[in-house]
Amino acid sequence: MDVSFILNELGEDREQYFNAVAPPIVQSSNFAFNKVSEMRELMLDEYKGFLYSRGNNPTLSILQQKLAALDGAEAALVFGSGAAAIFASVLSQVKQGDHIVSVRDPYSWAGRMFDVILPRFGVTTTYVDGTRTENFETALQSNTRLIYLESPNSFTYELQDISAVVKLAKSRNIVTIIDNSYCSPIYQQPIKMGVDLCLQSATKYIGGHSDVVAGVLTGSTEMISKIFASEYMNVGSGVSPFAAWLLLRGLRTLPIRLQRISESTLKIVDWLKKHPAIERVIFPMDPDFPQYELAKKQMQDAGGLLTIQLKAEKIEQVERFCDSLQHFLMAVSWGGHESLAFPACASMNVADFKAEEPRHRMVRLYIGLEEPGYLIKDLEQALATL
Ligand SMILES: *Cc1c(COP(=O)(O)O)cnc(C)c1O
């Protein structure tokens, strides 16, 4: 399906709402019926239509159709956060006594779920270095039900060979879930590579304006309708009609924002690589990236996240660089209009800083929609303080 059709037309039926160009925010908790038979139909299968807005809602439905189509999936659910999409999708696939193989260092709240919450229910997780597919195979047990992927991750960008892991999982009847937040569906479509469930934080590129927190989960109608009827409705973590509307608004400009971000990021990566105060630039679409060939094979492009490793002996130098930035905001998250800096040393105690640990000297940058020259000038003056 054409991306332009998906973003501009799919799911929209303007005659239903006064030919308004922008779909309405249907701010209603419940929906009325004329006949008991009509009500019964939805009471027995709420997935089919509009009964109550914890489940389906017309504004949300337009958004879900577009998000499913962007992923090349049959169906989508939108959650109140990416973390909720992670939790509901994993919970839906495991039961007591099951085992999960996860790529190591997944998104922090996915890790927290694997390490703290799931063990309380007898579900265990083995982490593997996902850069080698054999590591997944070695970690499999007779009770492994799920392989959890995140490719690339959002700090050092290691990839997994998605097609190879899917082939392994299918041969053993194991479900695969991937966190696709880094690429968004514009740059990577894991469902088309055979992954069962694909999730992303819509807070990042889909929303795109740093004003809404949400998550997306896509997959087959069979899997998604089951998750809807159980984890989604039970946890009650869907988005409000207004948040759905903000996400629809974000979607209209998704490809053009990403195109601009990717162009600027390449320019800035080139500039950073030549700077004497920088030891290493980590970016999946850089030819020096260790998995560059795999990145080119399974991703159409990369977005605006990259990481620099500063030449520094002291934490004060890393801090001085970040504190000196004038236009990059120091903040978590990414995917909005504004460029960001996130130093790894902000997540640790000062006393634990070790200059010999490359990770401690890493600063993740997100390149937003500003002019690249404007951002380079900012980086230049901040690097000069080193
Ligand atoms: C932000 C993020 C999440 C969580 O999404 P929220 O919308 O913040 O809950 C999950 N995975 C990755 C890779 C992320 O960057």
The ligand as a MOL file (V3000), in Angstrom:
LIG
                    3D

  0  0  0     0  0            999 V3000
M  V30 BEGIN CTAB
M  V30 COUNTS 15 15 0 0 0
M  V30 BEGIN ATOM
M  V30 1 C 10.9590 5.3250 24.6740 0
M  V30 2 C 11.1400 3.8890 24.3580 0
M  V30 3 C 10.2430 2.9170 24.8180 0
M  V30 4 C 9.1110 3.2280 25.7520 0
M  V30 5 O 8.1810 4.0530 25.2080 0
M  V30 6 P 7.2960 5.0550 26.1190 0
M  V30 7 O 6.3850 5.6510 25.1320 0
M  V30 8 O 8.2590 6.0190 26.7380 0
M  V30 9 O 6.6310 4.2220 27.1540 0
M  V30 10 C 10.4390 1.6190 24.4210 0
M  V30 11 N 11.4830 1.2640 23.6480 0
M  V30 12 C 12.3770 2.1620 23.2070 0
M  V30 13 C 13.5030 1.7160 22.3620 0
M  V30 14 C 12.2360 3.5000 23.5490 0
M  V30 15 O 13.1450 4.3900 23.1300 0
M  V30 END ATOM
M  V30 BEGIN BOND
M  V30 1 1 1 2
M  V30 2 1 2 3
M  V30 3 2 2 14
M  V30 4 1 3 4
M  V30 5 2 3 10
M  V30 6 1 4 5
M  V30 7 1 5 6
M  V30 8 2 6 7
M  V30 9 1 6 8
M  V30 10 1 6 9
M  V30 11 1 10 11
M  V30 12 2 11 12
M  V30 13 1 12 13
M  V30 14 1 12 14
M  V30 15 1 14 15
M  V30 END BOND
M  V30 END CTAB
M  END
